[in-house]
Amino acid sequence: MEIELKLALYPRHISRILDAPLFHKIKPQQQHLHSIYFDTNTFQLKQRGIALRIRRVGKKRWIQTLKAEAQSSGTLTCRPEWEATVKNDTHPDFAVLPKEAIELLAGIELEQVAPVFVTEFKRTAWFLKNADNQAEIVLDTGTITANNLQQEICEVEFELKSGHAEFLFDLAEQLLQQAPLFVEPQSKAARGYLLVGASTIKPIKAMPVLFHTDQSITDIYRCIIATALKQLLANIPGYFQHIDNPEYLHQIRVALRRMRSGLSLLQSTEQPIAISWDKSLRKIMQKLNEARDWDVFEHEILPDILKKMTSVSEHEPIQQATLATIQDIAIKTRQRTQKKLHHIEFTVLILAIERHLMALSSHTEMTTKEHIQQWATKILEDRWQVLHRCCQGLTTQTGAKRHQARIAAKKMRYAADTLFSLFNRKNPQRFTEMLANLQDELGYTNDRRVALQLLQQVAQKKGSAAFDLGRFSGTLEIETLQREHQSSDAWRSLSRMKLFWR
């Protein structure tokens, strides 16, 4: 079983790794590694989560490696792995695989297996140990090549040889003091398959997680955080490669909010567990808000406004310079946000979450079915009462009050989506649909109030666009006023629903 933690870095910071005090008394080993990855022409191995490669070590030694589907919480990966020496790198030798590995390949057309992409990199390795643990840290720099396309490799891997996985986090934190390492969720194999066209990056939505009453509260909490972390990291590569697609940032923020929701569930127990990274989580969420506001404005609100304005023939067209200014501000905001996700602060947060999840595996808790349902009922009831208070007199509320109602609706929805399966009843689909409708209506007016604030920022940067921006603002204000009553209607319908936890 391979247990490793992987982070990436920019090539300009390689010298910082090589000069790190952690390695001062350790002589590194260096190798040039040439690896060929194999699969069928329909990528049957990839579809099963299997990576098969033959790596040339030195001039005349070939090592075949088969890795099964990884169990990963983020940067830390655990996966079955089998290695064996083979005669050459022209074709895999399946006869050297043990029975359990052969069973993973059942039904795959092994005679169709052929090279699909190549990795070539320089590896610098250090072996570290203390009284209880041993690990290898490697710095890999090189390229992945497929279909005449190349992608750079520049990453640090921490592999546990013996002992406890916490040792890897200790080493990573020490190395972070020397170089700004950042999260890279994709393996070399995954990036190779992207280059060869066997897979594509797409936004990853939250996966529904069902619980049952014989699980402990800690088990439920751990699952919520781990699932959210997986969604968060799965969307990061897409956000860096497709910065103009707002869905990646949206899903990143959804994952972060689900973590916050999970934290609030844990703190509602009689014996809350101390969390060291809650403030860091809130901080990164706040930093991402600005880019999301511009995404909503540029991709949703602005096209709608322009469509309505151009439908009226007597309206003068909007100056292209005004639209260019808006687009320029939005792009620069996204670029600043990207840098924050490659900042050491974000890396430290991810490592802290993963270390926390590992520590929870040793946490024992005695619970009963009645206790679990009482706990879930109290959370749902408390959040319902908060939402009820926030939604009184919605039509006449100030923007700040309506914002509070929107947040309350969001928290209610997360709790309902998370806990409904603990009640042994039919999925409360109608309730969650109406709750989502209320959230959408409150979000609609909130997004337009935020858009008015963004237009003020544009006016400060480009005074010549004042006329166009004034027209935008007027249209937004009218839309907001006309739509506000719909949130009251949505709340009225929701408030009459039978609540599934009662």
C-alpha positions in Angstrom: 0.0 0.0 0.0 1.5 3.3 -1.1 0.8 6.3 1.1 2.0 9.6 -0.3 1.4 13.3 -0.1 2.0 15.5 -3.2 2.5 19.2 -3.6 3.6 21.3 -6.6 5.9 24.4 -7.0 7.0 26.9 -9.6 10.3 26.1 -11.3 11.8 29.3 -10.0 11.5 28.0 -6.5 13.4 24.7 -7.1 16.6 26.1 -5.6 14.8 26.8 -2.3 13.9 23.1 -2.0 17.4 22.0 -2.8 18.8 24.4 -0.1 16.2 23.6 2.5 17.7 23.1 6.1 15.6 19.9 6.2 18.1 18.3 3.8 21.4 19.8 4.9 22.8 16.7 6.5 21.3 14.3 3.9 23.0 13.3 0.7 20.5 13.2 -2.1 20.2 10.5 -4.7 19.5 11.6 -8.3 18.0 9.6 -11.2 16.7 10.3 -14.7 13.4 8.4 -15.0 11.7 7.6 -18.3 8.3 6.1 -17.9 5.8 4.7 -20.5 2.2 4.5 -19.5 0.0 1.8 -21.1 -3.7 1.4 -21.8 -6.1 0.0 -24.4 -7.3 2.2 -27.3 -10.5 2.7 -25.4 -8.7 3.4 -22.1 -10.2 0.5 -20.2 -7.5 0.7 -17.5 -8.2 4.3 -16.8 -11.9 3.6 -16.6 -11.2 1.3 -13.7 -8.9 3.7 -12.0 -5.7 1.7 -12.8 -2.4 3.2 -13.8 0.1 0.8 -15.6 3.6 2.0 -16.4 7.1 0.6 -17.2 9.9 2.9 -15.9 13.5 2.7 -17.1 15.9 3.0 -14.2 19.5 3.5 -15.3 20.3 2.1 -18.7 19.1 -1.5 -18.7 16.7 -1.9 -15.8 12.9 -1.7 -16.3 10.4 -1.6 -13.4 6.8 -2.3 -14.1 4.3 -0.7 -11.7 0.5 -1.2 -11.5 -1.4 1.1 -9.2 -5.1 0.5 -8.3 -7.7 3.2 -7.8 -6.6 5.7 -5.2 -8.3 6.5 -1.9 -7.6 10.2 -1.6 -8.8 12.9 0.8 -6.9 15.6 -1.1 -3.1 15.8 -1.2 -2.7 12.5 0.8 -3.2 9.4 -1.3 -3.4 5.7 -0.4 -3.5 3.2 -3.1 -2.5 -0.5 -3.7 0.7 -0.8 -5.7 2.6 -3.7 -7.3 6.1 -3.5 -8.7 8.2 -6.0 -10.5 11.3 -6.1 -12.7 10.6 -6.9 -16.4 12.7 -7.6 -19.4 12.0 -4.4 -21.4 9.7 -1.5 -21.9 8.0 -2.6 -25.1 5.0 -4.3 -23.5 3.8 -5.1 -19.9 4.4 -8.5 -18.5 1.2 -9.5 -16.8 2.6 -12.9 -15.7 4.6 -11.1 -12.9 1.5 -9.7 -11.3 0.1 -11.3 -8.1 -3.4 -12.8 -8.0 -5.1 -9.7 -6.5 -3.7 -7.5 -9.2 -4.7 -9.9 -12.0 -8.3 -9.9 -10.6 -8.4 -6.1 -11.1 -7.8 -6.6 -14.8 -10.5 -9.2 -15.3 -12.4 -8.5 -18.6 -9.9 -6.0 -19.9 -8.5 -6.8 -23.4 -4.9 -7.2 -22.3 -3.6 -8.0 -25.8 -4.8 -4.4 -26.8 -2.6 -2.7 -24.2 -0.2 -0.3 -25.8 1.8 2.9 -24.9 -0.4 6.1 -24.5 2.0 8.7 -23.1 5.4 9.2 -21.6 6.9 11.0 -18.6 10.5 12.0 -18.5 11.9 13.7 -15.4 14.9 14.2 -13.1 14.3 12.9 -9.6 16.2 14.1 -6.5 15.4 12.0 -3.5 16.1 12.4 0.3 15.5 9.7 2.9 14.4 11.0 6.3 13.6 9.2 9.5 13.0 9.7 13.2 12.6 7.2 16.1 9.2 5.9 14.8 8.9 6.9 11.1 10.7 6.7 7.8 9.8 8.6 4.6 11.2 9.6 1.3 10.9 13.1 -0.2 11.4 13.4 -3.9 11.6 16.5 -6.2 10.5 15.7 -9.7 11.2 18.1 -12.6 10.5 17.2 -16.3 7.7 16.7 -18.7 4.7 14.6 -19.7 4.4 14.0 -23.4 1.4 12.8 -25.4 0.3 13.4 -29.0 3.1 15.9 -29.5 1.8 17.9 -26.6 3.8 18.5 -23.4 3.0 19.5 -19.8 5.6 20.5 -17.2 6.3 18.4 -14.1 7.5 20.3 -11.1 6.4 18.7 -7.8 7.4 17.3 -4.4 6.2 14.0 -3.2 6.4 12.7 0.4 6.1 8.9 0.6 5.7 7.1 3.8 8.0 4.0 4.1 7.1 3.1 7.6 5.4 4.6 10.6 2.5 7.1 10.8 1.2 9.3 8.0 1.3 12.3 10.3 5.1 12.3 9.7 4.4 13.3 6.1 2.5 16.4 7.2 5.3 17.3 9.6 7.8 17.2 6.8 5.6 19.1 4.4 5.0 21.9 7.0 8.8 22.2 7.4 9.4 22.4 3.7 6.6 25.0 3.4 8.7 27.3 5.5 11.3 27.3 2.7 9.2 27.4 -0.5 5.6 28.3 -1.5 4.4 24.8 -2.4 0.8 24.6 -3.6 -1.9 21.9 -4.0 -1.8 19.8 -7.1 -4.6 17.2 -6.9 -3.8 15.5 -10.2 -1.3 12.6 -10.5 1.2 12.4 -13.4 -1.0 9.7 -14.9 -4.2 11.9 -14.7 -2.4 14.7 -16.4 -1.1 12.4 -19.1 -4.6 11.1 -19.8 -5.8 14.7 -20.2 -3.1 15.4 -22.7 -3.9 12.3 -24.7 -7.6 13.2 -24.8 -8.8 10.3 -22.7 -10.5 12.6 -20.2 -11.6 16.2 -19.9 -11.8 18.6 -17.0 -15.3 19.6 -15.9 -16.8 21.3 -12.9 -17.5 18.8 -10.1 -20.7 19.3 -8.1 -21.3 18.1 -4.6 -22.1 14.4 -4.3 -25.1 13.5 -2.1 -24.0 11.5 1.0 -26.5 9.3 2.8 -26.1 8.6 6.5 -27.8 6.1 8.8 -28.5 6.1 12.5 -25.9 3.5 13.5 -23.2 6.0 12.5 -21.7 8.2 15.1 -21.8 12.0 14.9 -18.1 12.0 14.4 -18.5 9.6 11.4 -21.1 11.8 9.9 -19.0 14.9 10.4 -15.8 13.2 9.0 -17.7 12.2 5.9 -19.1 15.7 5.3 -15.7 17.3 5.5 -13.9 14.6 3.4 -16.5 14.8 0.7 -16.4 18.6 0.6 -12.6 18.5 0.5 -12.7 16.1 -2.5 -15.1 18.4 -4.3 -12.9 21.5 -3.5 -9.7 20.0 -4.8 -11.3 18.4 -7.9 -12.4 21.9 -9.1 -9.0 23.6 -8.7 -7.3 22.3 -11.9 -10.3 23.4 -13.9 -10.3 26.9 -12.4 -6.7 27.4 -13.4 -7.1 26.0 -16.9 -10.5 27.6 -17.6 -10.5 30.8 -15.7 -13.4 32.2 -17.8 -15.8 29.4 -16.7 -17.5 30.7 -13.6 -18.8 27.3 -12.6 -15.4 26.1 -11.2 -15.2 29.0 -8.7 -18.8 28.5 -7.8 -18.2 24.8 -7.0 -15.1 25.7 -5.0 -17.1 28.0 -2.9 -19.9 25.5 -2.5 -17.4 23.0 -1.2 -16.0 25.6 1.3 -19.5 26.4 2.5 -20.3 22.7 3.0 -17.2 22.5 5.2 -18.4 25.4 7.2 -21.7 23.7 7.5 -20.0 20.5 8.7 -18.1 22.5 11.3 -21.3 24.0 12.7 -22.8 20.5 12.9 -19.9 19.3 15.0 -19.9 22.3 17.3 -23.6 21.6 18.1 -22.6 18.4 19.9 -22.3 18.1 23.7 -18.5 17.5 23.3 -17.3 19.7 20.4 -13.9 19.0 19.0 -11.4 21.8 18.8 -10.8 23.1 15.3 -7.6 25.0 14.6 -8.3 26.0 11.0 -11.8 27.5 11.2 -10.6 31.1 10.9 -8.4 30.2 7.9 -11.4 28.6 6.2 -13.5 31.8 6.7 -10.6 33.9 5.5 -10.2 32.1 2.2 -13.9 32.1 1.6 -14.0 35.9 2.0 -11.1 36.2 -0.4 -13.0 34.3 -3.1 -16.2 36.3 -2.7 -15.0 39.2 -4.8 -14.3 37.1 -7.9 -17.6 35.3 -7.5 -19.4 38.6 -7.4 -17.8 39.7 -10.6 -18.5 36.3 -12.2 -22.2 36.6 -11.5 -22.3 40.2 -12.7 -20.4 39.6 -15.9 -21.9 36.2 -16.9 -25.5 36.4 -15.6 -26.6 39.9 -14.8 -24.9 42.0 -17.5 -26.1 39.9 -20.5 -29.6 40.1 -19.1 -29.5 43.9 -18.7 -28.0 44.3 -22.2 -30.7 42.1 -23.7 -33.5 44.2 -22.1 -31.9 47.5 -23.0 -31.3 46.6 -26.7 -34.9 45.4 -27.0 -36.0 49.0 -26.7 -35.2 50.7 -30.0 -34.8 54.2 -28.7 -32.0 53.2 -26.3 -28.5 54.2 -27.4 -26.0 51.3 -27.6 -23.6 50.8 -24.7 -20.1 51.9 -25.5 -17.7 49.1 -26.1 -15.2 50.9 -23.9 -17.6 50.5 -21.0 -18.0 46.8 -21.5 -14.2 46.4 -22.0 -13.6 48.1 -18.7 -16.0 45.8 -16.9 -14.4 42.7 -18.5 -10.9 44.0 -17.6 -11.8 44.4 -13.9 -13.4 41.0 -13.8 -10.3 39.3 -15.4 -7.9 40.9 -13.0 -10.1 39.9 -10.1 -10.1 36.3 -11.2 -6.3 36.4 -11.6 -5.9 37.7 -8.1 -8.1 34.9 -6.9 -6.0 32.2 -8.7 -2.9 33.5 -6.9 -4.7 33.0 -3.6 -5.3 29.4 -4.3 -1.6 28.9 -5.1 -0.6 30.8 -1.9 1.0 29.1 1.0 -1.9 30.1 3.2 -4.2 27.9 1.2 -1.8 25.0 1.2 -1.4 25.2 5.0 -5.2 25.1 5.3 -5.6 22.0 3.2 -2.9 20.2 5.1 -4.5 21.2 8.4 -7.9 19.8 7.2 -6.4 16.5 6.1 -4.4 16.1 9.4 -7.6 16.8 11.3 -9.5 14.1 9.3 -6.7 11.6 10.1 -6.9 12.5 13.8 -10.6 11.8 13.8 -10.1 8.2 12.7 -8.9 7.5 16.3 -11.8 9.3 17.9 -14.3 7.0 19.5 -17.9 8.0 20.4 -20.8 6.1 21.9 -24.1 7.0 20.3 -27.6 5.5 19.9 -30.2 5.8 17.1 -32.3 8.0 19.4 -29.3 10.2 20.2 -28.5 10.7 16.5 -32.0 11.6 15.6 -32.4 14.0 18.6 -29.1 15.7 17.5 -30.2 16.0 13.9 -33.7 17.2 14.9 -32.4 19.9 17.1 -30.1 21.2 14.3 -32.9 21.3 11.8 -35.4 22.8 14.2 -33.0 25.5 15.4 -32.2 26.5 11.8 -35.8 26.5 10.8 -36.6 28.9 13.7 -33.8 31.2 12.6 -35.1 31.2 9.0 -38.7 31.8 10.3 -37.6 34.9 12.2 -35.5 36.2 9.3 -38.3 35.9 6.8 -40.9 37.9 8.6 -41.9 40.9 6.5 -39.5 40.2 3.7 -41.0 42.7 1.3 -40.3 45.7 3.5 -36.9 44.5 4.8 -33.7 46.4 4.1 -31.0 44.8 1.9 -29.0 43.8 5.0 -31.9 42.0 6.5 -32.7 40.2 3.3 -29.1 39.1 3.1 -29.4 37.6 6.6 -32.5 35.7 5.4 -30.6 34.4 2.4 -27.8 33.1 4.6 -30.4 31.5 6.9 -32.0 29.8 3.9 -28.7 28.5 2.7 -27.8 27.1 6.1 -31.2 25.5 6.4 -30.8 23.9 2.9 -27.3 22.5 3.7 -28.6 21.0 7.0 -31.7 19.5 5.2 -29.6 18.1 2.3 -27.1 16.6 4.8 -29.4 15.1 7.5 -32.6 14.0 5.8 -31.5 10.4 5.4 -31.3 10.0 9.2 -35.1 10.0 9.5 -36.0 6.8 7.6 -38.5 8.6 5.5 -39.0 9.5 1.9 -36.6 12.0 0.5 -38.1 15.4 1.3 -37.7 16.5 -2.3 -40.7 18.9 -2.3 -39.4 20.7 0.8 -35.9 21.1 -0.5 -37.2 22.3 -3.9 -39.3 25.0 -2.3 -36.4 25.9 0.0 -34.1 26.2 -3.0 -36.7 28.4 -4.7 -36.7 30.8 -1.7 -32.9 30.8 -1.7 -32.9 31.6 -5.5 -35.3 34.5 -5.0 -33.3 36.0 -2.2 -30.1 35.4 -4.2 -31.6 37.2 -7.2 -32.2 40.5 -5.4 -28.9 40.2 -3.4 -26.8 39.7 -6.6 -28.3 42.8 -8.1 -27.6 44.9 -5.0 -24.0 43.7 -5.1 -23.9 44.5 -8.8 -24.9 48.1 -8.0 -21.9 48.3 -5.7 -19.6 46.9 -8.4 -20.9 49.5 -10.9 -19.8 52.2 -8.4 -16.3 50.7 -8.5 -16.3 50.8 -12.3 -17.4 54.5 -12.2 -14.4 55.4 -9.9 -12.0 53.8 -12.4 -13.6 55.1 -15.6 -15.5 58.4 -15.3 -16.2 58.6 -19.0 -18.5 55.5 -18.6 -20.8 57.3 -16.1 -23.7 57.6 -18.5 -23.7 53.9 -19.4 -23.2 52.9 -15.8 -26.1 55.1 -14.7 -28.4 53.3 -17.2 -27.2 49.9 -15.8 -27.9 51.0 -12.3 -31.4 52.3 -13.1 -32.3 49.1 -14.8 -31.0 47.0 -11.9 -32.9 49.1 -9.3 -36.2 48.7 -11.2 -35.6 44.9 -11.5 -34.8 44.5 -7.8 -38.0 46.4 -6.7 -40.2 44.4 -9.1 -38.8 41.1 -8.0 -38.7 41.6 -4.2 -42.3 40.4 -3.6 -41.5 37.0 -5.1 -39.3 36.0 -2.2 -42.3 36.7 0.2 -44.4 34.4 -2.0 -41.7 31.7 -1.9 -41.5 31.9 1.9 -45.2 31.8 2.3 -45.4 28.5 0.3 -42.4 27.0 2.2 -43.7 27.9 5.6 -46.9 25.9 5.0 -44.9 22.7 4.2 -44.9 19.7 6.6 -41.4 19.5 8.1 -39.9 16.0 7.6 -38.0 16.0 10.9 -41.1 16.6 13.1 
